[in-house]
Amino acid sequence: MQKFTLLLLSLILLSPLGIDLYLPTLPAIASGLNTPLSNIQTTIPLFLLVMGIGQLVAGPLVDNFGRRPVAILGLVLYICGSALAATAGGWTQFLIARIIQGCAVCCTAVVAFSGVRDRLQGDDAARAYGFLNGALNIVPALAPMLGGFLAAAYNWRAPFWFLAGYAVVIGLLVLLYLPETRPADTRRVKGLPLAEYAQILRQPRFLAFTFANAGALGMVLTYVSLAPEVLMTKGQLSPLAFAVAFGLNGFWIMLVSGGVNKLIRKLGRPFCLACGALAMVAGCLMLLGGMWLLPAAWQTHWALYMLPVAVGVAGLAFTVGPATSYALEPYQQQAGVASALAGSIQMAGGSAGGLIAMALPLAEKVTLALMMIIGALLIFTAWRMSKKVRATLTAL
């Protein structure tokens, strides 16, 4: 089972690698393609948007055709998109390449989460989701540095050749070792399963746990988006110090996720959801307390941002595993459709919430504190729902 989980992790890593590896090369790409930097920057949200919407299509595919074929399709698309980006001679080709990569990762992400749902249930599934989430946080810590080294040694095209090579290796491993896990009684659908999506969206349980994840993700996206302004422009951190701060935070989330997996086994998923909500509230209070109680000369210090963030992102680690497992448990025959819908809501909802909050005329720390409170309320709602689920199971 450990090898199976690691294979699923290798598929999920295609998404954060596709974002974080080329971040240090954005100015060089703009210069190399003779296009404004703003054009290259738009490929990041576009990648996430394609990935989020594409999951609604990938979900029915994994239920109709199986996990392995869709995983292989996604890897082939990823290789093609990466090679197209690496050989881009202009902005249009690069844009098309990023769209292809976004289509690819929506396939591999749905396969990975469907695979967990196929093989594991309950606390075991929650621990697996928590492990995948924790391991994912190593990518933002290391990928920008790797991308920078590759670009410095060769040029901005090297990170995309690396992505193509990584996808080739994972494709070989999938062909050799990834079993087909689709249950025999999986419900097949024709076309885009709008009726199935509508049926799932009518379930309060699914909505409660999915929006809890969206709230936690929205808080993290807000933190990441505001960090350059807070830490580098106002806090005067060097790019290296900024990368170190991000890296340490990634390792911190991974450490907390490992602890959460043990707590799930000992104290249960509702306890972890309660801890997630409390962590978000504590992070919010720390942010606002630092602004209101400490001297003005201290306000630009990095610790007044990163320490509350460390507490708040711990709430993400406490939330993702339990909430995802609770949301997908009832859908053994619709694992692909349900996983796709959950992923789409989490990504689109989290991104939209962060963008709306950042558009408000608020200071950066107040904006992040607002997202922490919203995340805490959504996680608290999920905790209340988990008590009802547990009571129902006990009664049965």
N, C-alpha and C positions, 0 to 999 in steps of 0.2 A: 504493500500500500504506500510505503514511503517513496518508492520509485515512481509510482503512478502520480502522487502529489507533486513531485519534483518536475515531472513532465508537464503537468498542467501549469505549474509556475513558469516554466520556460516559455509556454505559449502566452501567458499573461504579460510577461516582461516585454513582449514586442510593443505594447502600447507605450509605457513610460520611456522606453529606449527611443522610440520614434519621436518623442518630445524633447527629452532632456539631453540626448547625446549631441544634438546640433545647436543647442542654445549659445555656446560661446562663439559659434561661427556665423551668427546672423549678419553682422556687418560685412564679413568677408563674402558671404553669399550675395548680399545686395550689390557689393562692388563688382564681384565676378560676373553677375548677370546684368549689370548696368541697369538696376531698378531701384526705386526708393526702398529704404529699410522698412518703411511701414508696410509695403507689400509683403515682404518676407515675414514680418511679425504676424500678419493676418493668417498665415498658414497654421499657426498654433491653434487658435480657436476653431478654425475650419476643420482641422484634423479631428478635434474633439467632437465637433458638431456632426461630421460624417460618421464618426464612430458611434455616437449616441443614436442617431436616426437609423443607421445601418443595422443595429442590433434588432430592430423590429422586423427586419427582413431575414436576418441570419437565424433568428429563433425558430421560425417554421422550417428552415432548411435543415437544421440539425435534428429536428424531430422527424422530418420526412425521409431524409437520406442518411442519417447517422452522424455520429460525432467525428469519426476519422475522415470521411470524405470532405467535410466542411473545413476541418482543421488543415488538411492538405491544400484545399482551395485557397484558404486564407494565407498560407505560407507561400504559395506560388504567386499570389497577388503582391505579397509583401516584398518578395524578391524582385518582381518586375518594377514595383513602385520605387524601391530603393535604387535599383540600377538606373531607372529613368531620371531620378533626382541627381544621381552622381554624374550623369552624362549631360545634364541640362545645359543648353546653350542660351536659354532665354527664360523670362519669367513665366510664360505660358506653359512650357514643358515642366518647369518645377512645380507649378500649381497643380497640374494634372497628376504629377507624381505623388504629391501629398494627398490628393483625393484618393488615389488608388491605395496608398498606405492606410488611410482611414477606413476604407472598405475592408481591407485585409484584417485589421485588428478587431473589427467588430465580429468577424467570424471566429477568430481564435479566442476572444474573450468569452463569447457565448459557449463555445465548446468546453472551455475550462470550468466555468461555473455549472454547466449542465453535468459535466463529469463528476464533480463533487456530489451533486444532488443524486446522481445515479447510484453511487457507491456508498454514500454515508447518510446518516440521519441524526437528528437530535443534537446532542452535545458533541458527538464526533464530527458532524458537519460544521458546527459552529467553530470547533477548534481548527478544522481545515481552512475555513474561510478566514479565520483570524491569522493563521500561519501565512496564507497567501498575501493578506494585507500587510502583515509585518515585513515579510520579505520584500514586498514591492517598494518599501521605503528606503531600501538600500540603493535603489536606482537613482533617485534625485541626489543622493549623497555622493555617488561616484561617477555617474554618467557624464555630467558636465566636464569633470576633470579629464576623463578618458577622451571625450570629444575634443577638448582643447589640445591634448597631447597629440592626437592623430592629426588635427589640422596644422599644428605647429611643425610636425615632422614631415607632413606631405602638403596637403592643402585642404580647403573646405569640403572637397568631394570625398575625402577619406572616410569620415564618419558614415556616409551613406553606403560606401562599399563595405564597411564593417557590418552595417545592418543587413546587407544582402548576404554576406557570408554567414552571419549568425542564423539567419532564416534557413539557409541551406543545411547547416548542421542540425538545427532543430527538426527540419523536415525529414532528414535521415533517421533521427531518433524516433520520430512519430511513426514512420513507416515500419521500423523494426520492433518498437516496444509498446506503442500506445494501443491498448485493446479497444474494441468497439463496446461501449457501455450502454448504448440505448436499450432500455427495457423492451421486451417483446410486445408488451401491451401499450406501447407509446401511441398516443392518439395522433393520427396524421391529419394534416389540414391542406386545403387547396387554396392557392393564392395567398394573399396577405390576410391573416386570420383576425379580421376586425371584430368578428363576433366573440372569438376567444379572448381577445384583449379586453373587450367591453365587459365580458363576464368576470374576468379577473379583477378589473378595476372597480367592480361593484363590491368587492370583498373588503370590509373595514380592516381586517387583519393584514392583508397584503399592503394596503395603503399606509397603515400606521408604521409598519416596519420599514417599508421602502422609503418613506419620507424621512424617517429617522436617519437613514444612511445619507439621503440627499442633504439634510441639514448639516450633518457632520462634514460631508464633502464640500459643501458650500463654504463652511467656515475655513477649511484648509485652503481652498482656492483663493479666498479673500486674503488670507495670511500670505500666501505665496505672491499674489499680485501686488500687495502693498509693501512687501518686504524691501524691494530695491529702494523705494522712495524713503522709507523710514530708516533703514540701516545704512544705506550708501549716501543718499543725497543729504539727509538731515543728520544721520549718525556718523557720517564721515568714515565708514568702514571701507577698507581697501577691497578690491575684488577677491583677493585671496582670503581675507578675513570673512567676507560675505559667504564664500564657498564653504569655509570651515564651519560657520554657524549653521548653514543649511545641512551640511553633512552630519554634524552632531545631532541635529534634530531628527534626521532620518534614522540614525542609530538608536536614538531614544525611543522612537515609535516602535522599532523592531523589538527592543528590549521589553517595552510594556506589553506588546502583543504576545510575547512568550509567556509573560506572567499571567496574562488574561486567559490563555489556554489552560493553565493549571487551575485558575480560579473557576473556570467553567465546570471543570470536573468535580471540584470540591464544593462549590457554593451555588452553581447553577447559572443559567443565562439571565434570569430576571435580576439577580444581584449585580451582574456585570452591566446591564443596561442602566440600573440606578446609579452605579459608579460613573458611567459615561455622562449622564445628565449632570451629576454633581461636579465632575471635572470641568465641564463647560461653564457652569456657573462660577466656579472658583477662578477659572481663567479670566472671565469677564470682570469679576470683582478686583482681581489683581491689576488688570489693565487700567480700570477706572480709578482705583485707589492710588496707583502710581502717578496718575495725572493730577489728581486732586490734592494729595497729601504730601508729595515730595517737592523739593525746591525746583524752581524753573530751570536752574542750571543743570539739573540731572535729567531733564526730560528727553534729551537726545541720546542718552546712554543706551547701548544695545540691549542691556539686561532688562530694561523696563519694557521691552517688546518681546524678547525671546523667552524670558522666564514664564510670563503668562501664556505665551504660545505653547510652551512645552507642556504646561498643565492642560490647556485646552485640547491639544492634539492627542493627549492621552485619552480624552473622551472618545475620539475617533477609534482608537484601538479597542476600547471597551465595547464599542457599539457595533462595529461592522460584522464581526463573526456571529454574535447572537441574533442581530436583526436580520441578516441575510438568511440564516438557517430557518428562523421563524417564518419569514416571508415565503420561502420556496417549499417548505415541508408539505403543504397540501397538494402539490402539483407533480406527483410522480409521473403521471401520464402526459403531462404538458411541461416537462422540465425545461425544454428549449424555449418554448414560447414565454413561460413565466420568467426565466432567467433573462431573456432579452428585454422584456418589458421592465423588469426591475432595474437592469443596467441602464436602460434608456432614461427612466425617470430619475434615477440617482444622478446621472451625468448631466442631463438637461436641466433638472430642477436645481441641482447644486450650482451649476454655472449661471443659470438665470438669477438665482437668489444673490449670488456674489456680485454679478454685474449691476443689479438693481441697487444693492446696498452701496456699491462704490460710486454710483451715479448721484447719490444723495449729497447735499452740501454739508458733509460732516468731516471732522478730522479723521485721519487714518486709524488711530487707535479706537476712537468712538465707533467707527464703522465696523472694525473687527469685533469689538465688544457686542455690538448689535447682533452680528452673525452668531456669536457664541450663545447669546440668549435665545435666539430663534432655534439654534441647534439643540439647546438644552430642553426647550419646550417640546420639540418634536420627539426627542429621545424619551422624555418623561411620558409622553403619550404612548410611545411604544412599550415602555415599562408597564404602564397600566394595562395595555392589551396583553402583555405576557402573563400578567397575573390571571387574566380571564382564561387564557389558553391553558395555563397550568391547572386552573380549577376545573376546566372542562375535561382534561385528560384524567385528572384524579377521579372525577365523577364516573367516567367510563370504566 
